[in-house]
Amino acid sequence: MLAAAGLEHNYSRFIVKRLFAERFEVIRRDPSKVEFLTRLNDLYFQFQRVGNNYNQVVRAINSHFSNVSIPRQIATLEQHTRDLKVLSIEILNLTKQAEGWLRI
């Protein structure tokens, strides 16, 4: 029962639940769901890093390029940003499709 309740590392909590007849639930975790959520979290943190570095890239463009090439460099950065936005929308749509499957 201890292993089925997922409390194999917390004996005291299991005993307290059994003594006081608290309701406890057995939660079974699907490793593929856990892996999916882990990868989704990793992707979220990568997006945060992109946001943090975006301003640094703009500063580098402004300080290291001439006035003639700055618009071209900014346009390239904008295009990459649009591509990233399309990718994030696809990920969001796939996550919404998997929402029912992700009930853990």
C-alpha positions in Angstrom: 0.0 0.0 0.0 2.9 2.3 0.8 4.3 1.9 -2.7 0.9 2.2 -4.4 0.3 5.5 -2.6 3.6 6.8 -3.8 4.8 7.5 -0.3 7.6 4.9 -0.1 10.0 7.6 1.0 7.7 9.1 3.6 6.6 6.5 6.1 5.4 8.9 8.7 3.0 10.7 6.3 1.6 7.3 5.2 1.1 6.1 8.8 -0.6 9.4 9.8 -3.0 9.1 6.8 -3.8 5.5 7.8 -4.3 6.2 11.5 -6.6 9.2 11.0 -8.4 7.5 8.1 -7.5 10.4 5.8 -8.4 9.8 2.2 -5.3 9.1 0.2 -5.1 8.6 -3.5 -2.8 6.4 -5.5 -1.3 8.4 -8.3 0.3 6.6 -11.2 2.7 8.6 -13.3 3.2 7.9 -16.9 6.9 8.3 -17.7 6.2 9.6 -21.2 3.9 12.4 -19.7 6.6 13.3 -17.2 9.2 13.5 -20.0 6.8 15.6 -22.2 6.3 18.1 -19.3 10.0 18.2 -18.6 10.8 19.0 -22.2 8.0 21.6 -22.2 9.6 23.2 -19.2 13.0 23.2 -20.8 11.5 24.9 -23.8 10.0 27.5 -21.6 13.3 28.3 -20.0 15.0 28.5 -23.4 12.4 31.1 -24.4 13.2 33.0 -21.3 16.9 32.9 -22.2 16.1 34.2 -25.7 14.2 37.1 -24.2 17.1 37.9 -21.9 19.6 37.9 -24.8 17.4 39.8 -27.3 18.3 43.2 -25.8 22.0 42.3 -25.7 21.9 41.5 -29.4 20.2 44.8 -30.3 22.9 46.6 -28.2 25.7 44.7 -30.0 24.2 45.6 -33.4 23.9 49.2 -32.5 27.5 49.4 -31.2 29.4 47.3 -33.7 27.7 48.0 -37.0 27.5 51.1 -39.2 24.4 53.1 -39.7 24.1 51.6 -43.2 24.1 48.0 -42.1 22.1 48.4 -38.9 18.7 48.3 -40.6 19.7 45.1 -42.4 20.8 43.5 -39.2 17.7 44.5 -37.4 15.6 43.1 -40.2 17.4 39.8 -39.9 16.7 39.8 -36.2 13.1 40.6 -36.8 12.8 37.7 -39.2 14.3 35.3 -36.7 11.9 36.6 -34.1 8.9 36.0 -36.4 10.2 32.4 -37.0 10.4 31.9 -33.2 6.9 33.2 -32.8 5.5 30.8 -35.4 7.3 27.9 -33.6 6.0 29.0 -30.2 2.4 29.1 -31.6 2.9 25.6 -33.0 4.1 24.4 -29.6 1.2 26.0 -27.9 -1.3 24.4 -30.3 0.3 20.9 -29.8 0.2 21.4 -26.0 -3.5 22.3 -26.2 -4.2 19.2 -28.3 -2.4 17.1 -25.7 -4.2 18.7 -22.7 -6.6 15.8 -22.3 -3.8 13.3 -22.5 -1.7 15.3 -19.9 -4.1 14.9 -17.0 -1.7 13.5 -14.4 
